[in-house]
Amino acid sequence: MFKILLSIILLVSPIVGMAQAKKPFIQSLNEPNAWVDSVFKKLNRHDRIAQLFMIRAHTDKGKAFEDSVAQVIKRENIGGLVFFQGGPGRQTILTNKYQSLSKVPLLISMDGEWGLGMRLDSTISYPYQMTLGAIQDNSLIYEMGRQVALDFKRLGMHVNFAPDADINNNPKNPVIGYRSFGDNKFNVAAKAGSYMKGLQDNGVMVSLKHFPGHGDTDVDSHYDLPQLPFSRARLDSLEMYPFRELIKQGASGVMIAHMNIPALDNTKNLPSTLSRPIVTGILKEELGFKGLIFSDAMEMKGVVKFFPGGEADVRGIIAGNDVIELSQNSARAIRLVRSAIRTKRLTWERVNESVKKVLLAKYWVGLNNLQALKTTNVVPELNRPESIALNQRLADAAVTILNSDSQIRNFDKNKKTAIISMGATGSNVFHTMLRPGLDNSFHFILSKDASNNDVVNISKELRNYDQIIVAIHDSRRRPAAVLDYSNTLKLFIAELAKMNSTMVLFANPYTIAGLPGIEGAKTIVLNYQNSVEAQRASARIITGTLKAKGKLPVSISAAFKNGDGVNQ
């Protein structure tokens, strides 16, 4: 009898678990919700409009700034916050305080494209999306999404302004670049989909960005209004492809870019964020998107340059955005929206539609049962062993070998070996991991501003070595498409490529195009970024304890195309 009961329990348990699983946000939009209705009915007209605004929050700007945010929450009853730089422990404490002040629980978000480390100290930075673009096993990216979701929930956050679904088909793009999964629309859609599902399956909403596609611009919308001069057919088939596919897969949110796109709306100097034909006509009606629509930050020059004084906020809601992110002045914006309703530029029906959607999002993420966050042990709980291990697995899976792996196959630990670290200021993880097995080796360090004399002196020394490993590091906070090395150093790299050298690049893949001659190297080990995890992975590649499986996610030159990469 006991065995029979146990069998029934084991059979029924998975079914119960599936029945109790949370419905996707998009599915819940069509169902009645008593909590949403109850909260909506209690909101006066001012507070309904206020639900559509998210304001900036920091934990690195001091008490005066923190108190000013608290005053806005109490005075304006705004709908949510976007956290920026600071620390996780401080943010946890501040989140509890801010939630306690709000009449309606706050929807809290952050840009976490590579996890909390994009904004917060003492947290994990997962690889950039360009690095992830090289990985062939998308289940790793799903798992990254799951871990990031756990981190967000630990800090009481509900919306990740990620993934970036832009196709980076312009190497000169100053604002997307390494934030994109690459220049192949299918790869971008697949990897963005894996990241999105990892987040949503674990209770965190997404905001795919930057619709309808910010990848082929050479202007940063933080500072000016970019123009996308392409035909509707091109935009449909390329830029919008990942968004279309991910909407079909149940994306919960989309962020609109600040771009002027004449083929979609020929109004002069009108950003896409403020375009009803783009936001409502294309995204909502043509693509059938039902989820939350977020504006990109309304403090950016790309939107306020031509629509100052709060006009951008009003037009954003008229266009069809549900949430106005980072208005320059939310109190002014709320007044202007009420004025627009009185003058019949905008209707309460349109506003109420977005308010109810915002409230439903709050319900979906659990704000109908708001609990205070635990403020102890925050950092250890965000740096879990499984998260740290995953970060290394992602770096391992991304390493890409270009040309051939002949230098690695022929690598001899007993030969006299020169290890040259370029752009580094001292010893590093890559060198430290290599050196124990190389008793007959020497480490040379060249700064990015190395002089001709520095290069000449090392060149003379290299005549005495049998094999050379050249590590090219970009130590800047963000990996730009062009290395900031001296011309002398770039010419030296070309010379080294002709020698018996293994080139190891810890930098943006586009930097290869700015290093003429490097394509002549027999073996190039590409890591995409200068992280500790990437350096560990490459050391293991060189010593043969790890096999490279990554594929180039972008085309760099005639020599190096999307999809290139040696399978070991």
Secondary structure, DSSP 8 states (H G I E B T S, - for coil): -HHHHHHHHHHHHHHHHHHHS---HHHHTTS--HHHHHHHHH--HHHHHHTTEEEEE-SSS-HHHHHHHHHHHHHH--SEEEE-SB-HHHHHHHHHHHHHH-SS--EEEE--TT-GGGTBTTS-----HHHHTT-S-HHHHHHHHHHHHHHHHHTT--EE---B------TT-SSSGGGSS-S-HHHHHHHHHHHHHHHHTTT-EE-EEEET--SS-SS-TTTS--B----HHHIIIIITHHHHHHHHTT--EEEE---B-TTT---TT--GGG-HIIIIIIIIIIS---SEEEE--TTSHHHHTTSTTTHHHHHHHHHT-SBEES-S-HHHHHHHHHHHHHTTSS-HHHHHHHHHHHHHHHHHTTGGG------SSHHHHHS-HHHHHHHHHHHHHH-EEEE-SHHHHT--TTS-EEEEEES-SS--HHHHHHGGG-TTEEEEEE-TT--HHHHHHHHHHHTT-SEEEEEEE--SSS--SS----HHHHHHHHHHHHSSEEEEEES-GGGGGGSTTGGGSSEEEE-SS--HHHHHHHHHHHHTSS------SS--SSSS-TT-----
